[in-house]
Amino acid sequence: MTTLSLSILASALPVAMPTAAAAPRSWLLLGALFACGAALVLVWARFSRPAHLALGFATTVTLWGLGYLAMMQPGLVAGDALFGLMLGVLFAGGFVAGRYGGDEVRPVSVGLVAATANLLILGAFLRDERHGSTLTPLLYLVGLFGSSAGLSWLGGVVGRRYRSATVLPPASALFSLVAAGTVFLLLVTGGLVTSLESGLAVPDWPNSFGHNMLLYPVSEMKGGVYYEHAHRLYGMLVGTTTLVLVSVIWRCEERRWLRILSIAILLMVCFQGYLGGTRVTGHLTLDQDRSVLEPSTQRAIIHGVFAQIIFSSFLVMAAATSSRWVSIKRRVTDAAALTDRGAAILLPHALLVQLIFGALYRHLQPSGGVSAPGHPIWAIYAHITMAVVVVGLVILAAGRAISHSFDPVLRRLGIGILVLAGLQITLGVVAVAVIWTRMGDAISPLEAFVTTAHQATGAALLGASVLLGAWSRRLLGSEESRGNYAASADGVVQPR
């Protein structure tokens, strides 16, 4: 019940804006609130099985993704169908636990973890019911936990009837992968906020129109406010997921560098939240008067770029905790291997530069399209020029990765990078065409979709290239063992 306690504590914060004299006290209260919430999350994670946490959060992330789509068009047939599909997700979470989890994984616990994580948004629904019966919060709680546990249990019953010999990955690897997926979802919602120019729809932070962020009513989340506030809620989910990741890594991993990396990622996520908030206000303040706020475009650019670095860090964590990574004992060392490793490590650096130019172009665009004064044409030219360099490195690094036959992970990453690069180029051409033919300030759904897809694909491409660099460093160019090596059936690199 950790996040429920967080919501209860949040309700104690004043809705009205504090006076200047009361502002320091409000910041202290806010800091104490989040410190207590973080401590409760860590205690809860400490006494929950890592496998339950991984599957439960995977279920929650899927639910939030479907819910996000459903809330975009509430009341329509598609929206109602998506809400119905969300019930099937709870069943599927239990099914996976029953089929692949073994006797120690309990489907009911998976559902309870998902319900607990979903308490992050329960307060928003309860706020709309504040004039209802005093039993309403209790009914919401019973319905949330009852339906989650019941559907997961039912899925587990069916899953156990079709028990598979394939088992789940190590809990730390599975949870790291789920955490990376959570960040990717946050990247997509953030990209949509930028594409729709809704980044300033909510004027204040960390509150939302004076409400505590977790208690802002769902009924008021419309238009640009919905996209911006939903992005903030996803940020809360990423923060909670990262806290749990730290607990899981410290419980399941003895490698010191992974433990340090988990703490570093947590600090990066906290800093990212600060960047996102002060991008709206310009400085730390609880004021919601737009006339005294100073939105920062510079911080918006850094916020967008840094998010993809964080995403890549989660992917490295997922790779390093996988069974294949741990099982590798020897690495290939020859002149070609060292060159391939260098190309794989150089590619993500080039993509990062490409990403920065793209972020500059997206965030520096004035309203009115390409004909508006101050349109940053230089940024798109730099973006396109850097794309030529990136394509060359993609062909080199991915092509060399595909040529390695001793480990399938390099081949798959190479193929994936080539596919993503081709898709990214296509989306980029379409995005430029749509933006440059836009007339006026109105942003069409096609433009919002294409530009967001271009950004999301870029994030996936950067993540895949970082993975290729990490795996190349793991598999290629070792100084401790030279010669040619071949892979056994289980993927462990052995001498010929």
C-alpha atoms as one frame of an Amber mdcrd trajectory, in Angstrom:
protein
   0.000   0.000   0.000   2.964   2.264  -0.453   1.710   4.462  -3.255  -1.674
   4.704  -1.543   0.129   6.157   1.455   1.859   8.530  -0.935  -1.506   9.673
  -2.287  -2.883  10.113   1.223   0.126  12.195   2.199  -0.246  14.188  -1.001
  -3.805  15.129  -0.099  -2.436  17.016   2.894  -0.748  19.553   0.606  -2.662
  22.794   0.093  -4.502  23.173  -3.183  -4.442  26.951  -3.071  -1.187  28.695
  -3.814   0.855  29.430  -0.681   1.988  32.914   0.161   5.640  33.873  -0.275
   6.220  33.340   3.442   4.643  29.893   3.338   6.506  28.768   0.202   9.621
  27.408   2.016   7.393  25.431   4.354   5.482  24.025   1.373   8.734  22.936
  -0.286   9.812  21.233   2.942   6.461  19.469   3.136   6.737  18.444  -0.496
  10.264  17.122   0.047   9.143  15.183   3.111   6.237  13.774   1.124   8.414
  12.355  -1.623  11.048  11.149   0.830   8.373   9.217   2.711   6.938   7.888
  -0.531  10.365   6.746  -1.721  11.065   5.040   1.602   7.722   3.233   1.473
   8.371   2.068  -2.090  11.788   0.683  -1.093  10.342  -1.129   1.935   7.580
  -2.612  -0.192  10.077  -3.727  -2.857  12.343  -5.239  -0.202   9.644  -7.646
   0.939   8.261  -8.519  -2.512   9.736 -11.217  -4.713  11.707  -9.758  -7.621
   9.857 -11.969 -10.122   6.507 -10.687  -8.840   7.757  -7.115  -9.118   8.986
  -7.650 -12.677   5.774  -9.251 -13.954   3.575  -6.891 -11.946   5.267  -3.794
 -13.324   5.211  -5.267 -16.825   1.443  -5.621 -16.435   1.140  -2.070 -15.128
   3.160  -0.565 -17.976   0.985  -2.377 -20.514  -2.159  -1.177 -18.731  -0.948
   2.402 -18.727  -0.114   2.229 -22.427  -3.609   1.014 -23.316  -5.199   3.472
 -20.898  -3.286   6.340 -22.487  -4.677   5.437 -25.912  -8.184   4.949 -24.542
  -8.209   8.336 -22.806  -7.228  10.066 -26.040 -10.717   9.346 -27.374 -12.907
   8.567 -24.336 -16.389   7.284 -25.002 -15.679   6.090 -28.521 -15.982   2.429
 -29.452 -12.213   2.118 -29.810 -11.670   3.709 -26.394 -14.181   1.401 -24.722
 -12.624  -1.593 -26.452  -9.187  -0.610 -25.152 -10.525  -0.367 -21.618 -11.958
  -3.858 -22.034  -8.613  -5.069 -23.343  -6.986  -3.786 -20.150  -8.834  -6.490
 -18.214  -7.295  -9.034 -20.561  -3.842  -7.661 -19.716  -4.320  -8.598 -16.055
  -5.327 -12.081 -17.153  -2.272 -12.249 -19.430   0.054 -11.206 -16.580  -1.203
 -14.112 -14.497  -1.004 -16.450 -17.483   2.677 -15.652 -18.061   3.386 -16.160
 -14.369   1.639 -19.515 -14.381   3.110 -20.776 -17.645   6.718 -19.643 -17.277
   7.200 -18.672 -13.655   7.537 -21.985 -11.872   6.055 -22.916  -8.532   7.701
 -20.028  -6.681   5.929 -17.378  -8.785   2.356 -16.688  -7.695   0.008 -15.126
 -10.253  -2.094 -13.511  -7.517   0.974 -11.672  -6.243   1.630 -10.392  -9.765
  -1.854  -8.899  -9.824  -1.405  -7.354  -6.386   1.864  -5.728  -7.450   0.134
  -4.287 -10.524  -2.708  -2.964  -8.366  -0.270  -1.342  -5.938   1.610   0.372
  -8.767  -1.709   1.575 -10.197  -2.399   3.434  -6.966  -0.289   6.187  -8.532
  -3.345   7.204 -10.569  -6.101   6.184  -8.162  -6.092   9.588  -6.488  -6.888
  11.259  -9.821 -10.060   9.177 -10.154 -11.004   9.653  -6.517 -10.698  13.425
  -6.900 -13.602  13.324  -9.353 -15.637  11.487  -6.706 -14.894  13.886  -3.849
 -18.579  14.800  -3.522 -19.716  11.201  -3.542 -20.160   8.701  -0.748 -17.474
   8.391   1.908 -17.350   4.717   0.949 -16.273   5.542  -2.609 -12.505   5.391
  -1.931 -12.929   2.028  -0.225 -14.986   0.715  -3.141 -12.316   1.864  -5.573
  -9.643   0.108  -3.529 -11.594  -3.122  -3.244 -12.403  -3.050  -6.968  -8.794
  -2.328  -7.950  -7.208  -5.035  -5.835 -10.029  -7.529  -6.239 -10.154  -7.365
 -10.029  -6.357  -7.353 -10.358  -5.858 -10.328  -8.047  -8.836 -12.244  -9.425
  -8.012 -11.876 -13.100  -4.330 -12.652 -12.509  -5.257 -15.726 -10.485  -7.554
 -16.907 -13.285  -4.795 -16.347 -15.837  -2.405 -18.310 -13.625  -4.813 -21.254
 -13.453  -4.935 -21.419 -17.248  -1.178 -20.849 -17.551  -0.326 -23.730 -15.225
  -2.350 -26.059 -17.425   0.053 -25.243 -20.258   3.272 -25.148 -18.256   6.303
 -24.506 -20.468   9.829 -25.825 -20.100  11.024 -22.310 -20.936  11.562 -20.276
 -17.791  11.579 -16.552 -17.171  14.882 -14.648 -17.409  16.655 -13.731 -14.168
  14.482 -11.360 -12.155  17.026  -8.544 -12.303  17.273  -8.814 -16.101  13.504
  -9.036 -16.534  12.846  -6.061 -14.300  15.579  -4.017 -16.014  13.957  -4.748
 -19.361  10.546  -3.751 -18.006  12.053  -0.541 -16.623  13.550   0.241 -20.038
  10.125  -0.294 -21.593   8.616   2.103 -19.067  11.140   4.778 -20.013  10.469
   4.209 -23.714   6.757   4.749 -23.109   7.631   7.978 -21.304   9.746   9.010
 -24.304   6.796   8.469 -26.633   4.409  10.515 -24.483   7.035  13.237 -24.166
   7.558  13.251 -27.921   3.832  13.635 -28.445   3.789  16.596 -26.023   6.498
  18.277 -28.102   4.832  17.426 -31.413   1.535  18.946 -30.233   3.321  21.927
 -28.644   1.614  21.120 -25.338   4.667  21.397 -23.106   3.328  24.523 -21.398
  -0.333  23.481 -21.219   0.026  23.055 -17.449   1.690  26.209 -16.095   2.997
  25.057 -12.716   5.215  22.313 -11.361   5.396  20.101  -9.284   1.695  20.889
  -8.848  -0.803  20.881 -11.710  -3.046  23.949 -11.648  -2.492  24.065  -7.887
  -3.461  20.410  -7.381  -0.978  17.872  -6.164   0.156  16.046  -9.289  -1.215
  12.681  -8.133  -4.632  14.167  -7.331  -5.354  16.239 -10.438  -8.882  15.187
 -11.555  -9.099  12.969 -14.620 -12.170  14.889 -15.820 -10.052  18.027 -16.271
  -7.370  16.283 -18.337  -8.461  17.427 -21.792  -6.642  18.574 -24.904  -3.079
  19.719 -24.370  -3.526  19.477 -20.608  -4.146  15.744 -20.951  -0.948  15.120
 -22.921   1.213  17.222 -20.606  -0.237  15.919 -17.343  -0.264  12.299 -18.524
   3.428  12.710 -19.343   3.995  13.834 -15.752   2.163  10.789 -14.417   4.330
   8.553 -16.582   7.313  10.333 -15.038   6.021   9.327 -11.603   5.730   5.730
 -12.826   9.310   5.812 -14.131  10.527   7.237 -10.816   8.753   4.496  -8.860
  10.032   1.826 -11.243  13.599   3.094 -10.880  13.385   2.974  -7.088  12.210
  -0.631  -7.277  14.983  -1.397  -9.791  17.590  -0.222  -7.278  16.116  -2.590
  -4.687  16.020  -5.516  -7.129  19.598  -4.972  -8.317  20.980  -4.720  -4.793
  19.146  -7.901  -3.805  19.922  -9.999  -6.881  23.307  -8.746  -8.109  26.672
  -8.906  -6.356  28.589  -7.070  -9.071  29.574  -3.748  -7.611  29.498  -1.828
 -10.888  25.860  -2.807 -11.486  24.866  -1.605  -8.041  26.641   1.684  -8.657
  24.988   1.954 -12.075  21.539   1.479 -10.510  22.175   4.369  -8.115  23.525
   6.497 -10.976  20.392   5.795 -13.036  18.201   6.789 -10.097  20.058  10.095
  -9.777  19.751  10.626 -13.530  15.995  10.044 -13.367  15.667  12.529 -10.485
  17.659  15.131 -12.416  15.544  14.474 -15.495  12.416  15.201 -13.479  13.947
  18.446 -12.274  14.809  19.419 -15.846  11.290  18.657 -17.030   9.684  20.653
 -14.236  11.896  23.710 -14.438  11.549  23.658 -18.224   7.955  24.739 -17.487
   8.588  27.227 -14.670  12.169  28.333 -15.310  13.027  27.955 -11.623  11.791
  26.224  -8.493   8.494  27.817  -7.595   4.982  26.789  -6.607   3.461  29.772
  -8.418   1.065  29.105 -11.278   0.815  32.667 -12.575   2.152  32.476 -16.118
   3.219  36.127 -15.993   5.911  35.429 -13.381   7.116  32.113 -14.811  10.038
  31.789 -17.213   9.701  28.646 -19.393  13.102  27.466 -20.618  13.569  26.209
 -24.168  17.188  25.359 -23.386  16.115  23.006 -20.605  13.500  21.487 -22.908
  16.267  20.566 -25.360  18.478  19.091 -22.636  15.451  17.282 -21.173  14.693
  15.643 -24.514  18.268  14.536 -25.184  18.987  13.378 -21.639  15.866  11.195
 -21.651  17.316   9.057 -24.425  20.614   8.708 -22.569  18.673   7.428 -19.570
  16.780   4.980 -21.786  20.053   3.632 -23.142  21.395   3.238 -19.596  18.426
   1.057 -18.685  19.107  -1.113 -21.745  22.730  -1.588 -20.693  21.494  -2.679
 -17.281  19.133  -5.182 -18.901  21.913  -6.602 -21.079  24.450  -6.877 -18.246
  22.008  -8.762 -16.006  21.040 -11.291 -18.699  22.102 -14.931 -18.490  24.017
 -14.718 -21.757  26.138 -11.806 -20.534  27.038 -13.630 -17.326  27.794 -16.922
 -19.076  30.424 -15.488 -21.436  33.901 -16.469 -20.255  36.140 -15.560 -23.171
  36.184 -12.955 -25.877  37.442 -12.853 -29.458  40.576 -10.846 -30.067  42.051
 -10.172 -33.495  42.599  -7.108 -35.630  39.128  -7.273 -37.195  37.428  -7.756
 -33.832  39.084  -4.669 -32.394  38.026  -2.635 -35.428  34.458  -3.921 -35.189
  34.357  -3.042 -31.518  35.572   0.485 -32.270  32.923   1.031 -34.947  30.191
  -0.256 -32.636  31.277   2.117 -29.877  31.582   5.093 -32.248  28.065   4.698
 -33.689  26.052   5.734 -30.586  28.249   8.807 -30.161  27.459   9.891 -33.720
  23.770   9.192 -33.145  23.858  11.334 -30.014  25.172  14.290 -32.034  22.459
  13.622 -34.607  19.897  13.554 -31.805  21.041  16.931 -30.481  20.565  18.580
 -33.888  17.118  17.009 -34.148  16.151  18.259 -30.684  17.358  21.744 -31.576
  15.187  21.765 -34.671  12.081  20.491 -32.860  12.280  22.839 -29.905  13.456
  26.002 -31.675  10.651  25.969 -34.249   8.336  28.969 -33.887   4.594  28.641
 -34.398   3.488  28.983 -37.975   5.631  26.390 -39.719   8.648  26.802 -41.958
   7.550  30.231 -43.214   7.493  31.739 -39.716  10.303  34.170 -38.802  13.143
  32.548 -36.897  12.624  29.068 -38.323  15.875  27.170 -37.493  16.682  26.032
 -40.999  20.341  25.664 -39.989  19.402  22.947 -37.473  17.643  20.777 -40.041
  20.570  21.165 -42.459  22.966  20.076 -39.702  20.613  17.203 -38.843  20.532
  16.020 -42.456  24.296  16.389 -42.889  24.963  14.388 -39.743  22.525  11.763
 -41.014  24.904  11.026 -43.875  27.703  10.338 -41.392  25.396   8.172 -39.279
  24.286   6.109 -42.283  27.908   5.349 -43.115  28.629   4.248 -39.553  25.417
   2.187 -39.453  26.446   0.310 -42.594  29.928  -0.297 -41.176  29.008  -1.236
 -37.583  25.832  -3.175 -38.358  27.345  -4.907 -41.357  30.325  -6.083 -39.332
  28.049  -7.208 -36.497  25.971  -9.309 -38.891  29.143 -10.977 -40.195  29.966
 -12.452 -36.775  28.684 -16.014 -36.595  29.881 -16.983 -33.114  27.140 -15.164
 -31.191  23.582 -14.477 -32.402  23.153 -11.373 -30.284  25.526  -9.364 -32.497
  23.817 -10.523 -35.677  20.364  -9.673 -34.335  21.468  -6.252 -33.182  23.090
  -5.587 -36.549  19.930  -6.536 -38.435  17.780  -4.532 -36.016  19.926  -1.431
 -36.434  19.732  -1.632 -40.234  15.939  -1.975 -40.110  15.548   0.871 -37.621
  17.875   3.111 -39.616  15.864   2.519 -42.792  12.603   3.248 -40.966  14.112
   6.329 -39.355  15.237   7.783 -42.666  11.777   7.210 -44.146  10.042   8.852
 -41.190  12.501  11.739 -41.278  11.789  12.472 -44.944   8.034  12.325 -44.336
   8.322  14.491 -41.212  10.234  17.218 -43.067   7.720  17.116 -45.920   4.746
  17.404 -43.562   6.291  20.212 -41.504   7.410  22.219 -44.521   3.988  22.001
 -46.186   2.060  23.007 -43.079   0.072  26.205 -43.426  -0.575  28.230 -40.276
  -0.329  27.223 -36.622  -2.605  24.168 -36.696  -0.794  20.845 -36.211  -2.406
  17.973 -38.096  -2.738  14.494 -36.574  -0.473  13.202 -39.346   2.301  15.637
 -38.415   1.992  14.771 -34.725   2.116  11.042 -35.489   5.048  11.198 -37.915
   7.229  13.490 -35.816   6.568  11.467 -32.671   7.262   8.205 -34.504  10.494
   9.699 -35.871  11.625  10.632 -32.369  10.625   7.247 -30.897  12.389   5.348
 -33.670  15.466   7.490 -33.098  15.405   6.543 -29.432  15.111   2.862 -30.349
  17.992   3.231 -32.818  20.190   4.928 -30.231  19.321   2.240 -27.680  20.121
  -0.562 -30.132  23.443   1.044 -31.017  24.355   1.412 -27.338  23.510  -2.264
 -26.872  25.710  -3.144 -29.838  28.541  -1.155 -28.309  28.064  -2.821 -24.922
  27.871  -6.331 -26.362  30.841  -5.694 -28.652  32.860  -4.578 -25.662  31.769
  -7.738 -23.844  32.442 -10.128 -26.731  35.216  -8.518 -28.750  38.688  -7.191
 -28.153  39.678  -8.828 -24.864  43.312  -8.438 -23.944  43.264 -11.464 -21.679
  42.591 -14.139 -24.289  43.742 -14.051 -27.871  42.968 -16.265 -30.825  39.817
 -17.427 -32.526  36.834 -18.677 -30.565  33.568 -20.305 -31.490  30.217 -20.338
 -29.743  28.694 -23.427 -28.192  24.964 -24.139 -28.418  24.237 -22.237 -25.218
  25.980 -19.111 -26.494  29.122 -19.372 -24.363  32.208 -18.421 -26.361  34.703
 -21.277 -26.279  38.126 -21.813 -27.929  38.158 -23.702 -31.180
